[in-house]
Amino acid sequence: MNTLAAQEIKRKGISAVDKVLQEGPVHIIKNNQPQYVVLSEERYQELVEAEDEAYNARIRESLADLKAGRVKRGTAKDLIKELKLED
């Protein structure tokens, strides 16, 4: 991943970020540590969409498990007993 010092942004402004961002996401370094990540709008939207798709897939899988009877309902005590976690 590309890096850019925060001081460089102070000196050159956003154009410093624009230049490096053309090569991909940019870690902004502050106090010798990566503090921020700058992404293009396109890449950000791709990540948001992927996150939404993953969330929806988990919901669909959970509903399928429920419909197929692979889900048990009970209390925490029931689960502890079933897993034989009590002495």
C-alpha positions in Angstrom: 0.0 0.0 0.0 1.2 3.5 -0.7 2.1 5.8 2.1 2.2 9.5 2.5 3.3 11.6 5.5 0.8 13.9 7.0 3.4 16.7 6.8 3.5 16.3 3.1 -0.2 16.9 2.9 0.3 20.0 5.1 2.9 21.3 2.6 1.4 20.4 -0.7 -2.3 20.1 0.1 -4.7 17.5 -1.3 -2.8 17.4 -4.6 -0.2 15.3 -2.8 -2.9 12.7 -2.0 -4.3 12.9 -5.5 -1.0 12.0 -7.0 -0.3 8.9 -4.8 -4.0 7.8 -4.9 -3.7 7.1 -8.6 -1.6 4.1 -7.6 -4.1 2.8 -5.1 -5.2 3.3 -1.5 -2.9 5.5 0.6 -1.9 5.1 4.3 -1.4 8.5 5.8 1.5 8.4 8.3 1.3 10.6 11.4 3.8 10.3 14.2 5.5 7.5 12.3 2.4 5.4 12.5 -0.3 4.7 9.9 -3.3 6.7 11.1 -5.7 6.9 8.1 -6.4 5.3 4.8 -7.6 7.3 1.8 -9.5 5.4 -0.9 -10.9 6.5 -4.2 -14.7 6.9 -4.2 -15.0 4.0 -6.6 -13.0 1.7 -4.3 -15.0 2.9 -1.3 -18.3 2.1 -3.0 -17.0 -1.4 -4.0 -16.1 -2.1 -0.3 -19.5 -0.9 0.9 -21.3 -3.0 -1.7 -19.2 -6.1 -0.8 -20.0 -5.5 2.9 -23.8 -5.3 2.1 -23.6 -8.4 0.0 -21.8 -10.3 2.8 -24.4 -9.1 5.4 -27.3 -10.2 3.2 -25.7 -13.6 2.6 -25.3 -14.2 6.3 -29.0 -13.3 6.8 -30.1 -15.7 4.0 -28.0 -18.5 5.5 -29.5 -17.9 9.0 -33.0 -17.9 7.6 -32.2 -21.1 5.7 -30.9 -22.7 8.9 -34.0 -21.6 10.8 -36.3 -23.0 8.0 -34.4 -26.3 7.9 -34.7 -26.8 11.6 -31.0 -26.4 12.3 -31.6 -23.8 15.0 -32.3 -24.6 18.6 -33.9 -22.2 20.9 -33.2 -22.2 24.6 -31.5 -20.4 27.4 -27.9 -20.0 28.2 -28.4 -22.6 30.9 -29.7 -25.1 28.3 -26.6 -24.5 26.2 -24.2 -24.9 29.1 -25.9 -28.2 30.0 -25.9 -29.4 26.4 -22.2 -28.6 26.0 -21.5 -30.3 29.4 -19.6 -27.2 30.6 -20.9 -27.6 34.2 -19.2 -29.8 36.7 
